[in-house]
């Protein structure tokens, strides 16, 4: 009789370590379209990836640029292309994901409503923004509930938490991660800018910033509560260096029982876990207390200190950056693996926080457009030699590339009769758009704007038909979230005070 495994099979090893398995052929029905036995459908995956920046530069139109001290006019750099439908020409922020063009849709020209004639909190319209950016746009963007003050607080639950509550049988209702581990601006603090996930109005979910802690929690059951258990697990990990070593016997046993295709899939799965372990060992875990019992990872990069300034004449090259690029890529891989192992079906990754002051000096050099400023000031033209659309879009493209990494890995992972992206809805969102200045209601081409907002939605879950640019003509950005939520099984038609979806996302 052919081996049959349950979807929630774990390989249990020493020190309490348990490794979940991906979807294998021996878990599916004969068509590969559902789980064997009761016909339970293959689980879906929902994620929101967030960038703490606007889509354009202050005082610069979509085709206006300044690079290396030279001003010029050139289109094709704003994230939303001129063409709608399929076959559009990828813009600067999308060049790194051009290979995925048929796997996601661009949802553009979205707007959060606001009262242009009054800045009083009581005058904010339904699902609208309070007239004080950045905080005034936070709640309606991530929860669909109006903001009545400038505080960085969501006034309702966010989409990831709603989806997480639909899947109570997973190890985690949702996985909440953040790549930027420090605020970087002296004299102030996060003040709520570090949250994009809320279980209820005002109830923020703390993000995990340490890749090490996230990995151990997901794949080693690293949850000891007393000193004896901590010491025991610490001893095992120090001596064997790998969670895979702790399940070696069970690992070899199952490899000898499954079919050839499943054996290849399992070996790939174990190789990916080993690769994650090795890469995570080079990342500073930050200040997370749970990391104290982990093996010494060696010479780790320091958490960046506060920026010396914001512009090209004052910012320090070695401050305000903690290898967010390496952290974000690792965290995208962790989300991918958590989805494949069905440890969670909902996740958020906040690459940079609201109003991010991450120093972009090193990152921009790596992107071949050196800029001496921090991220927030690039939008406000903090580098005198490099300003406008290309500069903002280059940084946006870095954020999009992290989202694309997750999308690509899901596409490359077999799942059922297709791949994991077929069962996913993966959203990319930026903090702001580019249009009318929210604060004064009159200045054009502003970064402090909730107009001309753009999101990306990848995957084919629930009938999503990707591969096109959709100009919504003023839809609320939460309508895109509702669409993605519905694609993974949400049976409602609203989130917060926003109703309805983007029908074109489901149209061929």
DASULJO-V545948 format. One record per helix or strand of 3 or more residues. SS is the DSSP state (hx for helix, st for strand). FROM is the first residue (numbers start at 1). TO is the last residue. If there is no record, write none. Layout:
[[SS	FROM	TO] [SS	FROM	TO]]
This chain:
[[st	10	12] [hx	14	16] [st	18	20] [hx	25	27] [st	45	51] [st	64	67] [st	70	73] [hx	92	103] [st	104	110] [hx	121	123] [hx	135	142] [hx	159	165] [st	175	178] [st	198	200] [hx	211	219] [hx	227	240] [hx	245	255] [hx	260	280] [hx	289	293] [hx	324	340] [st	346	350] [hx	361	366] [hx	375	379] [hx	389	411] [hx	420	423] [st	424	430] [st	453	458] [hx	461	463] [st	469	471] [hx	477	487] [hx	503	506]]
